[in-house]
Amino acid sequence: MVYESKIEFTLDTICPWTYLAMKRLNRALASLSAESPVQFTLVYKPFQLYPAASKEGEDKYAWYKTSKYGDSAQKMEMYTTLMTAYGVTEGIKFKFGGTMANTLQAHRCVQWVQASKGPKVTATFVASLYRQYFEEERHPSSTVTLLAAFKDAGIDDAEAKQVVEDEYEGLSEAKELLQEQKGNGIDSVPYIVFEGRRRDVTLEGCREVNEYVKAIETIVKECTNGMNGFSDAKLENDDFAPSDPLKTIRAFDAFPKTKPSYTEQTNSGGVWTIILVLASLWLANTELSRWWKGNTTHSFSVEQGVGHDLQINLDVVVRMKCEDLHVNVQDASGDRILAGSTLHKDPTAWIQWGNNRRMHTLGATREERLEVKSAGEYREEDVHDYLGAATKSKKWPRTPKLPRNIDSDSCRIYGSMEGNKVQGDFHITARGHGYMELGQHLDHNTFNFSHHINELSFGPFYPSLTNPLDNTIATTDSHFQKFQYYLSIVPTVYTTNPKALKKYTDKYHSSPSSGEDELRAHRMRGAKNTVFTNQYAVTEQSHPVPENAVPGVFVKFDIEPILLTIAEEWSSLLSLLVRVINVISGVLVAGGWLYAMSEWAKEMRSRGQRAPGAQYEGILSPTTPSVSDEKRKQLGF
């Protein structure tokens, strides 16, 4: 008894490897004995490597060079040389000109011939398509090419012309077969399945003739030995894998493999897959964003080293004339500095400083602070803002020129002054009030200590940084008003390289946060990833005072004996990869459980909806309605 075995040959008529595979398979079949107990029939299945290709097409050589080989002439030359050599062994004269185009119409005609004329005529038809495309440089699906293939296959011209010109003849069937092949998991050609009595033998890619012969002999031997012939021969699908050095490695493969024909794709599975993919992408993007931003840490420690000097940077506009104001500094050590000799004083007009959009006020409540137009809240800047500020200009801005016909009614006091790094205060008072020896008594009606603080910082001068009192305004209508600011100063380091900073600090016990002199002597002064400065918190009190008291602007500061290090760090790429893998794995595992439970719930619900009174017996019962006679025959019962 002859066993009829089908050889499903999945191809695309523009694939050179399927052309080679077809030639080699035909040679293997020709070597089969005429008395063989198995009769093999070739069945051609369609597949499109480039379904998006246009019907008109484009130059094949240019397309291969650009799309497949990165526009490399060297790689293209290697490809043509290789394919030419392969073609010679199989009697194929490969040419590389012509047109690369969509093959849907060619597949439609192949399936029509296969259904109408039988396997022998179909083989001739397919061989003609291959020859015309690869050896005669013809369009793969043009009317001329298809009619020539019909003629080579011995099909009547009138019938052939009718099939070719009616582009919808068998088109839907061809598209269904293409979709079916995709559903089977086929993503490349050639893909050849030898149908056996007990199991199939699948060969992917173009193989040598002896491998096709071996597959044929395996099917024959299985049929000869009966149902267990395949097992008796101790053969598996892996026996037909290409012989290469990786075969030993494949012996360690512990991952299960499922044949495409054993899997089923469902709508619900597709929906769940899309949901899980989107969830995985969203969570992975979250992890990537978190890693990209880095992790900012705040650490406190006792400040190392001994600091002597403290630089004070001041830029304030007081609504009084310069000759009527005095600036003085006094610290806990008893030292007094007449800051007027150190700082610059420029006459100006109060109206010139009222349009600063960034100004804000320090009130007792947030509502009071926001009463001022364009008011804002002070926020601590990012580490990178401080790093960028260290490289910017450190010059004081110029005082605006007085407009014509406007007299000076205010004074801008600005500059840097050195003091002792101890508790102290500095104050701005009127001439003759506070320090009688500094000037004659001043008319009280000229007192007005309304002021703009453009800059008040401690340590190295970084004008682009914003401190709590920067761009603040305080106004009064009283001649005797006392403005008091209480500051708590904390030496601070901003860095993106905390390891290097700690290593240096532990070795040299130095923290140049006091002023420019110490910063210039510090070994890390040129580091672009570290900034030494001082932060401070401020409390404000202002109230009218009697005429026997001293009005003015008073700033009292304390220096905390701690060092605040604000560091921004990034974890390694390896740790990021581990976190992303953990997140995606967790989503997939949890999603798999949810999908399984949803399918189980769906099955339970469908069972509960069965019609009452229906008779359900065992699965082997001939009256079981869930398995029809036709289905039972298909399953082999």
Order of alpha helices (4+ residues) and beta strands (2+ residues): beta-alpha-beta-beta-alpha-alpha-beta-alpha-alpha-alpha-alpha-alpha-beta-beta-alpha-alpha-alpha-alpha-beta-beta-beta-beta-beta-alpha-alpha-beta-beta-beta-beta-beta-alpha-alpha-beta-beta-beta-alpha-alpha
